Amino acid sequence: MTTAGASGRGIPAPYAIPGVAGLVPFVAGAVGAWFGPEADRSLLLYWVATYAAVILAFVGALHW
């Protein structure tokens, strides 16, 4: 099973599934901050920002 890629060859499912699963914390944090209790909003936004910083550091290390 593959998903459509820019080159037309597709991304193999073993690589696409974890890649998409990496978006789950961003979506969950955004939904929690939007619909959750106001008392937890700053904590959720801090958590999402921290997760984003870790992901950016990882991507930067891959590029380096």
PyMOL Python script that loads the backbone (N, CA, C, O; Angstrom):
from pymol import cmd

cmd.read_pdbstr("""\
ATOM      1  N   MET A   1       0.848  -1.185   0.000  1.00  0.00           N
ATOM      2  CA  MET A   1       0.000   0.000   0.000  1.00  0.00           C
ATOM      3  C   MET A   1       0.884   1.236   0.000  1.00  0.00           C
ATOM      4  O   MET A   1       1.798   1.342   0.817  1.00  0.00           O
ATOM      5  N   THR A   2       0.626   2.159  -0.894  1.00  0.00           N
ATOM      6  CA  THR A   2       1.371   3.408  -0.954  1.00  0.00           C
ATOM      7  C   THR A   2       0.402   4.570  -1.038  1.00  0.00           C
ATOM      8  O   THR A   2      -0.758   4.417  -1.422  1.00  0.00           O
ATOM      9  N   THR A   3       0.912   5.741  -0.668  1.00  0.00           N
ATOM     10  CA  THR A   3       0.132   6.962  -0.825  1.00  0.00           C
ATOM     11  C   THR A   3       0.777   7.786  -1.924  1.00  0.00           C
ATOM     12  O   THR A   3       1.966   7.632  -2.200  1.00  0.00           O
ATOM     13  N   ALA A   4       0.010   8.649  -2.546  1.00  0.00           N
ATOM     14  CA  ALA A   4       0.510   9.435  -3.673  1.00  0.00           C
ATOM     15  C   ALA A   4       1.564  10.420  -3.207  1.00  0.00           C
ATOM     16  O   ALA A   4       1.345  11.159  -2.247  1.00  0.00           O
ATOM     17  N   GLY A   5       2.696  10.436  -3.873  1.00  0.00           N
ATOM     18  CA  GLY A   5       3.764  11.373  -3.583  1.00  0.00           C
ATOM     19  C   GLY A   5       3.893  12.382  -4.712  1.00  0.00           C
ATOM     20  O   GLY A   5       3.191  12.292  -5.719  1.00  0.00           O
ATOM     21  N   ALA A   6       4.790  13.339  -4.541  1.00  0.00           N
ATOM     22  CA  ALA A   6       4.968  14.381  -5.545  1.00  0.00           C
ATOM     23  C   ALA A   6       5.552  13.809  -6.835  1.00  0.00           C
ATOM     24  O   ALA A   6       5.278  14.314  -7.924  1.00  0.00           O
ATOM     25  N   SER A   7       6.355  12.756  -6.710  1.00  0.00           N
ATOM     26  CA  SER A   7       6.977  12.193  -7.898  1.00  0.00           C
ATOM     27  C   SER A   7       6.082  11.173  -8.594  1.00  0.00           C
ATOM     28  O   SER A   7       6.424  10.692  -9.674  1.00  0.00           O
ATOM     29  N   GLY A   8       4.950  10.838  -7.997  1.00  0.00           N
ATOM     30  CA  GLY A   8       4.052   9.880  -8.596  1.00  0.00           C
ATOM     31  C   GLY A   8       4.333   8.449  -8.187  1.00  0.00           C
ATOM     32  O   GLY A   8       3.516   7.564  -8.439  1.00  0.00           O
ATOM     33  N   ARG A   9       5.473   8.206  -7.562  1.00  0.00           N
ATOM     34  CA  ARG A   9       5.817   6.857  -7.131  1.00  0.00           C
ATOM     35  C   ARG A   9       5.154   6.491  -5.817  1.00  0.00           C
ATOM     36  O   ARG A   9       4.942   5.308  -5.554  1.00  0.00           O
ATOM     37  N   GLY A  10       4.825   7.448  -4.997  1.00  0.00           N
ATOM     38  CA  GLY A  10       4.142   7.197  -3.742  1.00  0.00           C
ATOM     39  C   GLY A  10       5.095   6.996  -2.583  1.00  0.00           C
ATOM     40  O   GLY A  10       6.281   6.723  -2.771  1.00  0.00           O
ATOM     41  N   ILE A  11       4.565   7.132  -1.397  1.00  0.00           N
ATOM     42  CA  ILE A  11       5.307   6.920  -0.161  1.00  0.00           C
ATOM     43  C   ILE A  11       4.869   5.574   0.397  1.00  0.00           C
ATOM     44  O   ILE A  11       3.673   5.347   0.579  1.00  0.00           O
ATOM     45  N   PRO A  12       5.797   4.690   0.668  1.00  0.00           N
ATOM     46  CA  PRO A  12       5.409   3.387   1.224  1.00  0.00           C
ATOM     47  C   PRO A  12       4.700   3.559   2.566  1.00  0.00           C
ATOM     48  O   PRO A  12       5.068   4.415   3.371  1.00  0.00           O
ATOM     49  N   ALA A  13       3.690   2.740   2.793  1.00  0.00           N
ATOM     50  CA  ALA A  13       2.873   2.841   4.000  1.00  0.00           C
ATOM     51  C   ALA A  13       3.679   2.745   5.287  1.00  0.00           C
ATOM     52  O   ALA A  13       3.346   3.442   6.246  1.00  0.00           O
ATOM     53  N   PRO A  14       4.733   1.912   5.364  1.00  0.00           N
ATOM     54  CA  PRO A  14       5.490   1.874   6.622  1.00  0.00           C
ATOM     55  C   PRO A  14       6.140   3.210   6.980  1.00  0.00           C
ATOM     56  O   PRO A  14       6.483   3.434   8.141  1.00  0.00           O
ATOM     57  N   TYR A  15       6.312   4.089   6.014  1.00  0.00           N
ATOM     58  CA  TYR A  15       6.869   5.407   6.282  1.00  0.00           C
ATOM     59  C   TYR A  15       5.783   6.470   6.410  1.00  0.00           C
ATOM     60  O   TYR A  15       5.939   7.427   7.169  1.00  0.00           O
ATOM     61  N   ALA A  16       4.707   6.314   5.688  1.00  0.00           N
ATOM     62  CA  ALA A  16       3.636   7.315   5.703  1.00  0.00           C
ATOM     63  C   ALA A  16       2.840   7.265   7.005  1.00  0.00           C
ATOM     64  O   ALA A  16       2.447   8.308   7.528  1.00  0.00           O
ATOM     65  N   ILE A  17       2.600   6.077   7.526  1.00  0.00           N
ATOM     66  CA  ILE A  17       1.771   5.951   8.736  1.00  0.00           C
ATOM     67  C   ILE A  17       2.433   6.616   9.943  1.00  0.00           C
ATOM     68  O   ILE A  17       1.764   7.393  10.623  1.00  0.00           O
ATOM     69  N   PRO A  18       3.723   6.353  10.251  1.00  0.00           N
ATOM     70  CA  PRO A  18       4.332   7.073  11.372  1.00  0.00           C
ATOM     71  C   PRO A  18       4.451   8.577  11.114  1.00  0.00           C
ATOM     72  O   PRO A  18       4.381   9.378  12.045  1.00  0.00           O
ATOM     73  N   GLY A  19       4.630   8.951   9.850  1.00  0.00           N
ATOM     74  CA  GLY A  19       4.701  10.375   9.532  1.00  0.00           C
ATOM     75  C   GLY A  19       3.406  11.091   9.837  1.00  0.00           C
ATOM     76  O   GLY A  19       3.412  12.188  10.396  1.00  0.00           O
ATOM     77  N   VAL A  20       2.304  10.481   9.476  1.00  0.00           N
ATOM     78  CA  VAL A  20       0.996  11.075   9.772  1.00  0.00           C
ATOM     79  C   VAL A  20       0.694  10.974  11.272  1.00  0.00           C
ATOM     80  O   VAL A  20       0.076  11.871  11.846  1.00  0.00           O
ATOM     81  N   ALA A  21       1.127   9.889  11.897  1.00  0.00           N
ATOM     82  CA  ALA A  21       0.892   9.733  13.336  1.00  0.00           C
ATOM     83  C   ALA A  21       1.626  10.800  14.144  1.00  0.00           C
ATOM     84  O   ALA A  21       1.220  11.114  15.263  1.00  0.00           O
ATOM     85  N   GLY A  22       2.692  11.357  13.594  1.00  0.00           N
ATOM     86  CA  GLY A  22       3.398  12.437  14.266  1.00  0.00           C
ATOM     87  C   GLY A  22       2.587  13.716  14.367  1.00  0.00           C
ATOM     88  O   GLY A  22       2.923  14.608  15.145  1.00  0.00           O
ATOM     89  N   LEU A  23       1.523  13.808  13.587  1.00  0.00           N
ATOM     90  CA  LEU A  23       0.643  14.981  13.660  1.00  0.00           C
ATOM     91  C   LEU A  23      -0.380  14.877  14.785  1.00  0.00           C
ATOM     92  O   LEU A  23      -0.989  15.879  15.160  1.00  0.00           O
ATOM     93  N   VAL A  24      -0.573  13.690  15.320  1.00  0.00           N
ATOM     94  CA  VAL A  24      -1.601  13.484  16.344  1.00  0.00           C
ATOM     95  C   VAL A  24      -1.400  14.387  17.558  1.00  0.00           C
ATOM     96  O   VAL A  24      -2.375  14.986  18.010  1.00  0.00           O
ATOM     97  N   PRO A  25      -0.182  14.522  18.118  1.00  0.00           N
ATOM     98  CA  PRO A  25      -0.038  15.417  19.269  1.00  0.00           C
ATOM     99  C   PRO A  25      -0.367  16.874  18.957  1.00  0.00           C
ATOM    100  O   PRO A  25      -0.893  17.586  19.813  1.00  0.00           O
ATOM    101  N   PHE A  26      -0.063  17.323  17.739  1.00  0.00           N
ATOM    102  CA  PHE A  26      -0.408  18.700  17.365  1.00  0.00           C
ATOM    103  C   PHE A  26      -1.926  18.883  17.307  1.00  0.00           C
ATOM    104  O   PHE A  26      -2.461  19.865  17.822  1.00  0.00           O
ATOM    105  N   VAL A  27      -2.594  17.951  16.691  1.00  0.00           N
ATOM    106  CA  VAL A  27      -4.053  18.038  16.570  1.00  0.00           C
ATOM    107  C   VAL A  27      -4.711  17.901  17.943  1.00  0.00           C
ATOM    108  O   VAL A  27      -5.620  18.660  18.277  1.00  0.00           O
ATOM    109  N   ALA A  28      -4.254  16.940  18.729  1.00  0.00           N
ATOM    110  CA  ALA A  28      -4.837  16.734  20.056  1.00  0.00           C
ATOM    111  C   ALA A  28      -4.623  17.944  20.947  1.00  0.00           C
ATOM    112  O   ALA A  28      -5.527  18.342  21.682  1.00  0.00           O
ATOM    113  N   GLY A  29      -3.448  18.526  20.891  1.00  0.00           N
ATOM    114  CA  GLY A  29      -3.187  19.722  21.696  1.00  0.00           C
ATOM    115  C   GLY A  29      -4.018  20.912  21.264  1.00  0.00           C
ATOM    116  O   GLY A  29      -4.514  21.669  22.098  1.00  0.00           O
ATOM    117  N   ALA A  30      -4.170  21.076  19.947  1.00  0.00           N
ATOM    118  CA  ALA A  30      -4.977  22.192  19.445  1.00  0.00           C
ATOM    119  C   ALA A  30      -6.449  22.015  19.808  1.00  0.00           C
ATOM    120  O   ALA A  30      -7.115  22.967  20.217  1.00  0.00           O
ATOM    121  N   VAL A  31      -6.953  20.787  19.656  1.00  0.00           N
ATOM    122  CA  VAL A  31      -8.354  20.524  20.012  1.00  0.00           C
ATOM    123  C   VAL A  31      -8.560  20.693  21.511  1.00  0.00           C
ATOM    124  O   VAL A  31      -9.568  21.251  21.944  1.00  0.00           O
ATOM    125  N   GLY A  32      -7.607  20.211  22.301  1.00  0.00           N
ATOM    126  CA  GLY A  32      -7.714  20.366  23.751  1.00  0.00           C
ATOM    127  C   GLY A  32      -7.674  21.814  24.182  1.00  0.00           C
ATOM    128  O   GLY A  32      -8.414  22.217  25.080  1.00  0.00           O
ATOM    129  N   ALA A  33      -6.810  22.611  23.546  1.00  0.00           N
ATOM    130  CA  ALA A  33      -6.736  24.034  23.885  1.00  0.00           C
ATOM    131  C   ALA A  33      -7.987  24.779  23.435  1.00  0.00           C
ATOM    132  O   ALA A  33      -8.407  25.740  24.081  1.00  0.00           O
ATOM    133  N   TRP A  34      -8.575  24.343  22.343  1.00  0.00           N
ATOM    134  CA  TRP A  34      -9.756  25.034  21.812  1.00  0.00           C
ATOM    135  C   TRP A  34     -11.019  24.682  22.593  1.00  0.00           C
ATOM    136  O   TRP A  34     -11.800  25.567  22.944  1.00  0.00           O
ATOM    137  N   PHE A  35     -11.219  23.400  22.864  1.00  0.00           N
ATOM    138  CA  PHE A  35     -12.466  22.954  23.481  1.00  0.00           C
ATOM    139  C   PHE A  35     -12.331  22.603  24.966  1.00  0.00           C
ATOM    140  O   PHE A  35     -13.336  22.430  25.655  1.00  0.00           O
ATOM    141  N   GLY A  36     -11.109  22.500  25.453  1.00  0.00           N
ATOM    142  CA  GLY A  36     -10.905  22.087  26.840  1.00  0.00           C
ATOM    143  C   GLY A  36     -11.178  23.211  27.830  1.00  0.00           C
ATOM    144  O   GLY A  36     -11.501  24.335  27.446  1.00  0.00           O
ATOM    145  N   PRO A  37     -11.041  22.885  29.112  1.00  0.00           N
ATOM    146  CA  PRO A  37     -11.247  23.900  30.142  1.00  0.00           C
ATOM    147  C   PRO A  37     -10.209  25.021  30.029  1.00  0.00           C
ATOM    148  O   PRO A  37      -9.055  24.785  29.672  1.00  0.00           O
ATOM    149  N   GLU A  38     -10.638  26.220  30.335  1.00  0.00           N
ATOM    150  CA  GLU A  38      -9.738  27.364  30.203  1.00  0.00           C
ATOM    151  C   GLU A  38      -8.555  27.267  31.158  1.00  0.00           C
ATOM    152  O   GLU A  38      -7.484  27.800  30.870  1.00  0.00           O
ATOM    153  N   ALA A  39      -8.735  26.599  32.278  1.00  0.00           N
ATOM    154  CA  ALA A  39      -7.654  26.452  33.247  1.00  0.00           C
ATOM    155  C   ALA A  39      -6.495  25.627  32.674  1.00  0.00           C
ATOM    156  O   ALA A  39      -5.346  25.827  33.069  1.00  0.00           O
ATOM    157  N   ASP A  40      -6.778  24.714  31.759  1.00  0.00           N
ATOM    158  CA  ASP A  40      -5.747  23.853  31.178  1.00  0.00           C
ATOM    159  C   ASP A  40      -5.178  24.390  29.875  1.00  0.00           C
ATOM    160  O   ASP A  40      -4.241  23.806  29.332  1.00  0.00           O
ATOM    161  N   ARG A  41      -5.711  25.471  29.366  1.00  0.00           N
ATOM    162  CA  ARG A  41      -5.336  25.970  28.042  1.00  0.00           C
ATOM    163  C   ARG A  41      -3.851  26.334  27.956  1.00  0.00           C
ATOM    164  O   ARG A  41      -3.180  25.954  26.996  1.00  0.00           O
ATOM    165  N   SER A  42      -3.338  27.055  28.934  1.00  0.00           N
ATOM    166  CA  SER A  42      -1.937  27.468  28.855  1.00  0.00           C
ATOM    167  C   SER A  42      -0.998  26.266  28.965  1.00  0.00           C
ATOM    168  O   SER A  42       0.047  26.231  28.315  1.00  0.00           O
ATOM    169  N   LEU A  43      -1.367  25.294  29.777  1.00  0.00           N
ATOM    170  CA  LEU A  43      -0.547  24.088  29.893  1.00  0.00           C
ATOM    171  C   LEU A  43      -0.527  23.315  28.577  1.00  0.00           C
ATOM    172  O   LEU A  43       0.530  22.840  28.162  1.00  0.00           O
ATOM    173  N   LEU A  44      -1.672  23.181  27.916  1.00  0.00           N
ATOM    174  CA  LEU A  44      -1.732  22.478  26.631  1.00  0.00           C
ATOM    175  C   LEU A  44      -0.934  23.207  25.553  1.00  0.00           C
ATOM    176  O   LEU A  44      -0.222  22.576  24.773  1.00  0.00           O
ATOM    177  N   LEU A  45      -1.051  24.520  25.510  1.00  0.00           N
ATOM    178  CA  LEU A  45      -0.306  25.280  24.513  1.00  0.00           C
ATOM    179  C   LEU A  45       1.191  25.201  24.772  1.00  0.00           C
ATOM    180  O   LEU A  45       1.979  25.147  23.828  1.00  0.00           O
ATOM    181  N   TYR A  46       1.597  25.195  26.045  1.00  0.00           N
ATOM    182  CA  TYR A  46       3.004  25.019  26.385  1.00  0.00           C
ATOM    183  C   TYR A  46       3.493  23.646  25.932  1.00  0.00           C
ATOM    184  O   TYR A  46       4.596  23.520  25.400  1.00  0.00           O
ATOM    185  N   TRP A  47       2.672  22.619  26.145  1.00  0.00           N
ATOM    186  CA  TRP A  47       3.039  21.268  25.766  1.00  0.00           C
ATOM    187  C   TRP A  47       3.181  21.147  24.241  1.00  0.00           C
ATOM    188  O   TRP A  47       4.119  20.519  23.750  1.00  0.00           O
ATOM    189  N   VAL A  48       2.262  21.740  23.512  1.00  0.00           N
ATOM    190  CA  VAL A  48       2.333  21.682  22.048  1.00  0.00           C
ATOM    191  C   VAL A  48       3.568  22.438  21.549  1.00  0.00           C
ATOM    192  O   VAL A  48       4.239  21.978  20.626  1.00  0.00           O
ATOM    193  N   ALA A  49       3.870  23.581  22.144  1.00  0.00           N
ATOM    194  CA  ALA A  49       5.054  24.342  21.734  1.00  0.00           C
ATOM    195  C   ALA A  49       6.334  23.572  22.046  1.00  0.00           C
ATOM    196  O   ALA A  49       7.282  23.598  21.261  1.00  0.00           O
ATOM    197  N   THR A  50       6.365  22.892  23.179  1.00  0.00           N
ATOM    198  CA  THR A  50       7.536  22.081  23.533  1.00  0.00           C
ATOM    199  C   THR A  50       7.690  20.913  22.569  1.00  0.00           C
ATOM    200  O   THR A  50       8.800  20.617  22.126  1.00  0.00           O
ATOM    201  N   TYR A  51       6.601  20.255  22.245  1.00  0.00           N
ATOM    202  CA  TYR A  51       6.645  19.146  21.284  1.00  0.00           C
ATOM    203  C   TYR A  51       7.123  19.649  19.920  1.00  0.00           C
ATOM    204  O   TYR A  51       7.920  18.987  19.255  1.00  0.00           O
ATOM    205  N   ALA A  52       6.642  20.804  19.513  1.00  0.00           N
ATOM    206  CA  ALA A  52       7.057  21.380  18.236  1.00  0.00           C
ATOM    207  C   ALA A  52       8.557  21.677  18.243  1.00  0.00           C
ATOM    208  O   ALA A  52       9.233  21.456  17.239  1.00  0.00           O
ATOM    209  N   ALA A  53       9.079  22.173  19.358  1.00  0.00           N
ATOM    210  CA  ALA A  53      10.511  22.457  19.446  1.00  0.00           C
ATOM    211  C   ALA A  53      11.333  21.178  19.343  1.00  0.00           C
ATOM    212  O   ALA A  53      12.388  21.169  18.709  1.00  0.00           O
ATOM    213  N   VAL A  54      10.868  20.118  19.950  1.00  0.00           N
ATOM    214  CA  VAL A  54      11.576  18.832  19.863  1.00  0.00           C
ATOM    215  C   VAL A  54      11.558  18.316  18.427  1.00  0.00           C
ATOM    216  O   VAL A  54      12.579  17.845  17.926  1.00  0.00           O
ATOM    217  N   ILE A  55      10.418  18.401  17.770  1.00  0.00           N
ATOM    218  CA  ILE A  55      10.316  17.942  16.379  1.00  0.00           C
ATOM    219  C   ILE A  55      11.218  18.780  15.473  1.00  0.00           C
ATOM    220  O   ILE A  55      11.902  18.232  14.608  1.00  0.00           O
ATOM    221  N   LEU A  56      11.226  20.105  15.662  1.00  0.00           N
ATOM    222  CA  LEU A  56      12.096  20.957  14.849  1.00  0.00           C
ATOM    223  C   LEU A  56      13.569  20.664  15.088  1.00  0.00           C
ATOM    224  O   LEU A  56      14.370  20.700  14.153  1.00  0.00           O
ATOM    225  N   ALA A  57      13.934  20.372  16.339  1.00  0.00           N
ATOM    226  CA  ALA A  57      15.319  20.001  16.625  1.00  0.00           C
ATOM    227  C   ALA A  57      15.691  18.702  15.933  1.00  0.00           C
ATOM    228  O   ALA A  57      16.795  18.571  15.405  1.00  0.00           O
ATOM    229  N   PHE A  58      14.782  17.748  15.931  1.00  0.00           N
ATOM    230  CA  PHE A  58      15.032  16.474  15.263  1.00  0.00           C
ATOM    231  C   PHE A  58      15.185  16.674  13.764  1.00  0.00           C
ATOM    232  O   PHE A  58      16.105  16.124  13.157  1.00  0.00           O
ATOM    233  N   VAL A  59      14.302  17.448  13.163  1.00  0.00           N
ATOM    234  CA  VAL A  59      14.381  17.694  11.724  1.00  0.00           C
ATOM    235  C   VAL A  59      15.668  18.462  11.380  1.00  0.00           C
ATOM    236  O   VAL A  59      16.295  18.206  10.352  1.00  0.00           O
ATOM    237  N   GLY A  60      16.047  19.400  12.249  1.00  0.00           N
ATOM    238  CA  GLY A  60      17.296  20.121  12.033  1.00  0.00           C
ATOM    239  C   GLY A  60      18.500  19.205  12.098  1.00  0.00           C
ATOM    240  O   GLY A  60      19.448  19.365  11.329  1.00  0.00           O
ATOM    241  N   ALA A  61      18.470  18.249  13.006  1.00  0.00           N
ATOM    242  CA  ALA A  61      19.564  17.296  13.111  1.00  0.00           C
ATOM    243  C   ALA A  61      19.620  16.387  11.888  1.00  0.00           C
ATOM    244  O   ALA A  61      20.707  16.017  11.444  1.00  0.00           O
ATOM    245  N   LEU A  62      18.468  16.026  11.341  1.00  0.00           N
ATOM    246  CA  LEU A  62      18.453  15.214  10.125  1.00  0.00           C
ATOM    247  C   LEU A  62      19.071  15.978   8.953  1.00  0.00           C
ATOM    248  O   LEU A  62      19.794  15.412   8.134  1.00  0.00           O
ATOM    249  N   HIS A  63      18.768  17.279   8.894  1.00  0.00           N
ATOM    250  CA  HIS A  63      19.283  18.096   7.798  1.00  0.00           C
ATOM    251  C   HIS A  63      20.786  18.288   7.923  1.00  0.00           C
ATOM    252  O   HIS A  63      21.491  18.318   6.915  1.00  0.00           O
ATOM    253  N   TRP A  64      21.279  18.418   9.137  1.00  0.00           N
ATOM    254  CA  TRP A  64      22.686  18.672   9.391  1.00  0.00           C
ATOM    255  C   TRP A  64      23.477  17.465   8.988  1.00  0.00           C
ATOM    256  O   TRP A  64      24.701  17.458   9.116  1.00  0.00           O
TER     257      TRP A  64
END
""", "prot")
cmd.dss("prot")
cmd.show_as("cartoon", "prot")
cmd.util.cbc("prot")
cmd.orient("prot")
